[in-house]
């Protein structure tokens, strides 16, 4: 007999409500799709139900109508005459606040499905429904990366069956819009998914408007970026170098002039029209140009403008603005942005990287290591998380494990900050030859070592100072 304590408590009720809502959502989607197919004459539910009725003999009906005599409750063991499904009336009442047993969920599922469309259709497509359920569940938990993978699996399944999957197109587009993990390619992806959803819609519902707006917004962002590239790629600016102040001002002024202009897009509904440029994207483009021109103060200013204009564009500004905040000593803002990143997508590495940095410059190597490990649980091959792990170990004085972490990172990727970190760790371990080889390699690529690394190698600062003071970075 199950412990009756499981029948009580708000937590169990909330879990049940979540599970039932997820199942109900699948029902609603399938019902809408089946109703559409029925109106088109593609299925005949009445005929299907008539066939089921003919299979019921009068004897079986009479048997089901016979009154119950006396049974024993599966939960409390007491005898009962009023109840159902092996439970007395009292236990049934308690069961209303408890998580449903799997067999009851399946029974409810079968009843609901068979009431609206042929059971055969559901079981033939159960793999697709399972992927859709997984996608929704992961999305609700803030696991956007896994959610998108499951959405794509569900979409591929239903497309292979030539079944309308419009809600999956819309919902997956919303996931892509929240993270934009592939930059401008993601903007095109959002628009493409929304377009497919609208194309497959038998009736365009008012609720689809928000998706249409989101798709067109992505197209405007993409077109705005293209306008920026048109400016910086002009032949007259081909000789620009970061020490050319006049040309820098000319280019920045021309980027500024994009605000208030329009871009031409082909909307997700296939209509060609002009739309105002996305100002937040213009400000981000100004940030990129200022940053690459080593105008750090101006770069931070433009990032703050993006934040003020579109705080929901976390993917566009949050990581860079958090780093700028750390550099300016504004740890509170950095922590707030890191928290928002982790909350939005628990599987994205950026938030964990930021928390690790914040802990490390606070001289808490152990906490920095914990944050890096949390991120690596979800992104085990992320080179930047491994680099943060290496620096955290270094702050803790464990350079052997720091070397293991940075070497693993280098097996996945290779970039300046990673090599700089490796130089420090190898030097602390006394591996002079490896340090010289790495420095030589960077010089071959025309990179060289940063001023901070040079000061460290010259003995002006220690490894601990390098990793904990200021921004705690190696450049």
N, C-alpha and C positions, 0 to 999 in steps of 0.2 A: 504494500500500500504506500502511495506517495505521501510525503510529508505535507500536511495541509497548510503549513506555513507558506508554501509556494503559491497558495491561492490568494494571498493578501499582499497589499503593498502597492504604492504608487509606481515604483519602478517596473514591476511586472505588468501593470496596466498599460504604462507607456510603451513597453516593448511590444505588447499585444497590438496596441493601436497602430504602431509603426508597421508591424508585419501585415496586419489586415489592410492598411492603407496602400501598401505596396502591391498586395494582391488585387485590391480594388482598382488600382490604377491600370494594371494589366487588363482587368475585365473591361474597364471603360474604353481603353484603346481598341481592344479586340472587338467590342460591341460596335464601336463607331465604324470600324473597318468592315465588319460583317454587314451592318445596316446598309452601308454604301454598296457593297456587293449585291445585297438583296434587292435594293432599289434598281440596280442595273440589270437584275434578272439573272445574275451569275450563280445564285444559289436559291434553293427552295426549302426554307425552313419548315413550312407547313407540311410538305410531303414527307420530310424526314421525321417529324414528330408523329405523323399518322402511321408511318411504318413501325415506329417504336410502340405505339399504342396497340397495334395489331398483334404484336408479339406477347402482350400480356394476356394470359388466359384468365377466364373467370375464376378458376380454382385458386390461382395465385393471389388474385385480388381479395377473395374471401379469406384466404389465409392471413393476409396482411391486416385485415380488419378485425380479426379475432382479439378479444380483450386479454390483456396480460393477467396471469394468475398471481404468481409470487416468484420474485427473483432476488438475487443477492447482489448488493452494490459492490462494484469493483474497487471503490475507493474506501468506504467505511466498513464494508463487510456486513452491514445490516440488511435484513430482508425488506423488500418494498413491492408495492403494486402500482404505484404512480411514479413514473420516471421514464427514461429512454436511454438507449445506447449504453446499457450496463451500469447506469448511475441512478441513484434515488433522487427524489425531488430536491432534498436539502443539498446534496453534493453538486447537483446541476446549478443551483443558485450560487454556490461558492465558486463554481467553475467559471462563472461569467467574468470574474476579475482576474482570472489566471491565464497564462500563456497557453494556447491551444496545443494539445498533443498533435503530433504530425499527422496521425491518421484522421483526426477531425478536420485539420486544414485541408487535407487531400479530399475528404468527403465534401466539404464546403466548396472546394474548387470544382469538383466534378458536377455538383448540382448547379453552380453558377454557370459553368461553361455549357452544359447540356441544355440549359434553359434558353440560351440565346443563339447557339449555332451548333452544328454537328460536332460531337465529341471527337470524331476522327480527325477533323481539321486541327483541333487543339493539340492532340498527341503527336500528329505529324510535324507540328511546328514547335514542340516543347523546347527544343534546343535554342531556338531563336528567342522564345519568351524568357528562358533562363538567363541568356546573355543580357536581355533588356532589363530584367530584374536586378542582375548584378551591377549593371551600369547605373541604375537609379540609386541603388544602395551605396555604391562607392561615391557617387556624386553627393549624396546626403551626408556622408562622413568626411567630405572635404578631400577625398582621394581622387583628384581630377585626372591624373595620368591613367590610373586603372579604369576609371569610369569611361574615358574616351576609348580605350582599348576594347572594353566590353561593348560599347555602343557600335564601334566599327564591326565587331564580330556579329552583332545582331543584325546590323544593316546588310552585311554581306550575306548572311543566311537568308533573310527575307527577299533580298534582291534575286538570289539564286532560285527562289520559289516563285518569283514574279508577284510578290505580295506587297501591297502598299505599306510603306514604312515612314510615312510623313512625320509622325511625331518623333521618331528616332533621328531624322535629319535635323529637325528643329532643336531638339534637346542637345544633340551632340555639337551643333553649331554654337550653342550657348556655352558649352564647356570649353571649346576652342577659344571663344571670345574672352573668357575669363583668364586664360593663361597665355595665349599667343606665343606658345613655346618656339615656334619657327619664324617669328618676326613677320615680315611682309608676306611670306608664303602662307602663314596662318590667316592673314586678312583675306586672302583670296579663297582660302579653304572655307572660312565662315560664310562668305557670299555664295560659294558653290553649294554648300549643304542647304542653305536656306532656299536657294533656287530650286533644288531638287524636291524639297518639301512642298513648295508652292506648286510645282509642276504636277506632283502626284496627288494634289488635293482635289477631290471631286467638287467640294464646295469650299470657297475661301471664307473661313470663319473670322469674325472680328478679332479673336484672340491671336490670330496669326500676324496681326499688324506689328506687334512688338518684335517679332522675328524678322519681318520685312525691313523694319527700321534698323535693326542690328546689322543685317546684311548690307544695307546701303551705307551705313556708317563705316563699316569695314572697307568698303570700296572707296569711300571718300578719304579715309586714312591712307590707303595705299596710293591713291592718286596724288595726295598732298606730298607724300614722300618723294614721288617721282618728280614733282615740281622742284623740290629741294635739290635733287640730284641734277636736274637740268641746269640749275643755277651754278653749282660748284663745278660742273663739268664743262662750263663754257670755255671756249678756246682762249679768251682773253685772260682767264684765270689759270691757265696751264702752268705758269711759272711761279705760282704762289708758294711761298715758304713761310714758316711760322714767325720769322723775324721781319716780315714785310707788313708793317703796321697799316699802311695806307690801303693795301689790297685787302687785308683782313677786314677793315672797316667797310670797304666797298661791298665785299661779299656778304657781310653780316647785314648791311643795310638792305641789300637786294632780297635776302631771305625774309627780313622784317616786312618788306613790301608785299609779300605773298598774303599777309593777313588782310582780309576784306575782299580778296579776289575769289574766283570760282574755279572749279574743276569739272570737266565733263566725265560723266560715268554712264555705263549701261547698267541700270538698276537690276536688282535680283528678279524683277518681273519683265526684264528685257526692254525697258524704256530708256532711251537716250535722253539725258537731261543734264543741266548744269546745277551744281550744288556749291555752297560756300566751303572753302577749305577748312580743314579741321585745325583750329588754332592750337590746341594742345599738341598736335603733331608738329606744327611749325615750331613751337617753343622747344620741343624735344630735338628737332633738327638743329636749332640754334645751339642747344646744349652740346650736341655731338660735335659741331664745328668749333665751338669755343674750347671744348675739352681737348680735341686733337690739336688745337692751336696753342695748348698749354696756358689757356686763360681760365684758371681754376675758379677764380671768384665769379667771373661772368657765367661760367658753366653752372655753378651752383644756383645762381639767380634764375636761370632759365628752367632748371629742374623744379624749383619751387613754384614757378609759374604753371608748369604742367600739373603739379599737385593741386594747386588752387583751382585750375580750370576743370580738371577731370580726376578727382580723387579715386574714382572707381578704376582708373587705368593703372592698377598696381604694377602690372607686368611691364609698363612703359617707364616708370620712374622710381619705384620703391627701392630697388636694390642700390642703384646709383646714388639716390638721395640719402639713403641710410649711411652709405660710406662717406658721403660729403658731410653728413651730420657728425659722424664719428671724428672726422678730421677737424671739425670746428668745435669739438668738445661737447656737442649736444647729444649726449647718450640717451636722454629720455625720448627724443624723436626717433633715434635709431632703433631703440627697443620697440617703440610703437609700430614702426614700419615692419620690423622683423616679425612681430607678433601677427600682423595682418597677413603677411606672406604665408606663414605657417598655417594660419586659420583658413585662408582661401584654398591653398593646395598643400595638404600635409605631405605630399610626395615630392614636392619641389625642393631642390637643394638650397636655394638662395636664403630662405629664412634661417635655416640651421647654420649656414656659413656665417651669417650676420651675428647670431647669438653667440657663436663660438668666438668670433672676433671681439665682441663686446666683453665677454668673460675674460678673454686672454689679456686685453689691455687693462682690465681691472685687476690684473695679477692673480687671477683665479684659474690656474692651468687645469685643475681637476674638472671644474665646471666647463671649461672650454672643450676639454676632451669628451665630456659627456654629451655636449651638443653635437659635436662632430660625429660621435658614434650613433646618436639618434638619427641623424641625417643619413648615415651610411646604412642603417637598417633598411631604409627605403630606396637608397641609391648606392648600392655596394661598389660600383665601379666609377663613381664620380671623382674625378681627379682633384677638383678644388676642395671637396670635403676631406679627401685624403691629405691634401696639403695642410688644411686647417688642423687635422689630427696630428700631423708631424710637428707643427709649430706648438701645439698644446703640449705634446710630449716633451718638446725642447724646454718649454717654460717650467715643466715639472722636473727637468734635469735628466730625463730618460732619452738619451740620444740614440741608443741602440734601436729602440722601438720607433723613434722618430725617423731613422733611416729606412726601416722596413716600410713605413707608411709612405714616405716620399718616393722610394724606389717603385712601389706599387703604382703610385700616381703616374710616374714617368712611363710605366709600361702601357698606360692607357692614352696619355696625351703628352705633349711637350710644348711648353710656352715659357716666356721669360720669367714670370714670378715663380714658376715651379723650379726652374733651374737655379734661380737666386736662392730659394729656400734650401735646395739640395747642397749648394755651395757652403752655406752656413753649417749645416748638419755634418757634412763630410769634414769640414775644417775642425769642428769641435771634437770629432772622433780621431783627428790627427791624420786623415787620409789626404795628405798634401798633393800627391800625384793626381788623384781624382779631381781635386779642386782646380789644379792647373789645367787639366784636360777640359773641364767644363767651361772655364773662363776662355780658353782658346777656341772652343766650339762656338761660344756666343760671339766672339770677335770675328770668327769666320762668317757668321750670319750678318755681321754688321751691327750687332746689338750692343755688345760690350756689357759691362756690369753697371748697376745703378750707383749713384753717389753714396747711398747708405751702405751698400755692400762694400764699396771701396773703403769707406770709413771703418767698417767692421774689420776688413782684412788688414787694414793699417794699424789696428789695435786701438782706435779712438773710442769705440763703443763695444760693449759686450753683446753676446747673443741674446741674453735676457733683456737687455735694454732695447735691442733691435725689435724683439717680438712683443714688448709690453709698453713701450713709450710712444707717445703720439698716436699714429694710426696703427702701430704694431705691424706695419708692412715692411717689405724688403726693398721698396723703391721710394 
